[in-house]
Amino acid sequence: MAAVTASQTAQTAAGGEAGPDAALQAAFDAAVAADERIEPRDWMPDAYRASLVRQMAQHAHSEIIGMQPEANWITRAPSLRRKAILMAKVQDEAGHGLYLYSAAETLGTGREELLDKLHAGRQRYSSIFNYPTLTWADVGAIGWLVDGAAITNQVPLCRCSYGPYARAMVRICKEESFHQRQGYELLLALSNGTPAQHEMAQDAVNRWWWPSLMMFGPPDDASAHSAQSMAWKIKRHSNDELRQRFVDICVPQAEALGLTLPDPDLRWNEERGRHDFGAIDWTEFQEVLKGNGPCNEQRLTQRRRAHEEGAWVREAAAAYARKHTPGADPAVRNGKATA
């Protein structure tokens, strides 16, 4: 970031040339305008920091909670190949959550604090993960539609103004692209299979299409954070822009799959050069966000239980780290130090 440091600004203020807040804000604004990266040690407005923590926490929580709907099918995958693919994907999602929690920690927010807020229902995750996976075809629909929507939303985040978030997204997007292809290939196999398999694939698409469109968030005129995030270049495109891009990508893919998107209003608009699509049920979206979705309570209950049951692993890892910390006091290494 080509911005003055806090100490430099303090010196300037002492010389009477400019106040520290004004100079720091001006340097920050100039760096954002020039498409430079803001790094953890750079000065940033409190509101920018808070917005990043909110978005990265929601993103990290979504990756961790998002493991559940698909992990439910690992033991029931129809072949060893499908099982291995699904296990690798779920493992990837866990890694994505860890990258994002680590990125949030660079802003001074501890991982335990974020998880506590998730478990208490004070921080959100993507509404899409509160829907059930009823059949094996849902695994394909999640890969094609949910991960496809995620890629549409997340590729621009590789150019996010905050460095650690942008760099984490590079690897995440590469892995998500494989997840999307896996889902597409699975649906293709089902669509070209028996009539029953084709029907199962179509049913999954029917159930996941509209929730996937909701993943991009509320309409621009109802989004509380989108405009400011774009001004700070945390986001590069509005919710509605990304949603439209996703629809335009999915229409020809659905035709290639031999499946129908469940929207009677979906049609090509020659004048706009884009697809028109039907109205989204935002009442359903708001109800899911309030905790009234099909699986809200199930997802959080399972997450809390996993966290509690994993306490011994975290304690063992912390004890191991203390024991192998060079130069640490023996009492600290043995876990016997008192406050």
CORNORUR-V497345 format. One record per residue. RES is the residue in one small letter. SS is DSSP state (@ for helix, = for strand, . for the rest). Layout:
res->(RES RES)
ss->(SS SS)
This chain:
res->(m a a v t a s q t a q t a a g g e a g p d a a l q a a f d a a v a a d e r i e p r d w m p d a y r a s l v r q m a q h a h s e i i g m q p e a n w i t r a p s l r r k a i l m a k v q d e a g h g l y l y s a a e t l g t g r e e l l d k l h a g r q r y s s i f n y p t l t w a d v g a i g w l v d g a a i t n q v p l c r c s y g p y a r a m v r i c k e e s f h q r q g y e l l l a l s n g t p a q h e m a q d a v n r w w w p s l m m f g p p d d a s a h s a q s m a w k i k r h s n d e l r q r f v d i c v p q a e a l g l t l p d p d l r w n e e r g r h d f g a i d w t e f q e v l k g n g p c n e q r l t q r r r a h e e g a w v r e a a a a y a r k h t p g a d p a v r n g k a t a)
ss->(. . . . . @ @ @ @ @ @ @ @ @ . . . . . @ @ @ @ @ @ @ @ @ @ @ @ @ @ . . . . = . . . . . . . @ @ @ @ @ @ @ @ @ @ @ @ @ @ @ @ @ @ @ @ . @ @ @ @ @ . . @ @ @ . . . @ @ @ @ @ @ @ @ @ @ @ @ @ @ @ @ @ @ @ @ @ @ @ @ @ @ . . . . . @ @ @ @ @ @ @ @ @ . . . . . . . @ @ @ @ . . . . . . @ @ @ @ @ @ @ @ @ @ @ @ @ @ @ @ @ @ @ @ @ @ @ . . = @ @ @ @ @ @ @ @ @ @ @ @ @ @ @ @ @ @ @ @ @ @ @ @ @ @ @ @ @ . . . @ @ @ @ @ @ @ @ @ @ @ @ @ @ @ @ @ @ @ @ . . . . . @ @ @ . . . @ @ @ @ @ @ . . . . . . . @ @ @ @ @ @ @ @ @ @ @ @ @ @ @ @ @ @ @ . . . . . . . . . = = = . . . . = = = . . . . . @ @ @ @ @ @ @ @ @ @ @ . . . @ @ @ @ @ @ @ @ @ @ @ @ @ @ . @ @ @ @ @ @ @ @ @ @ @ @ @ . . . . . . @ @ @ @ . . . . . .)
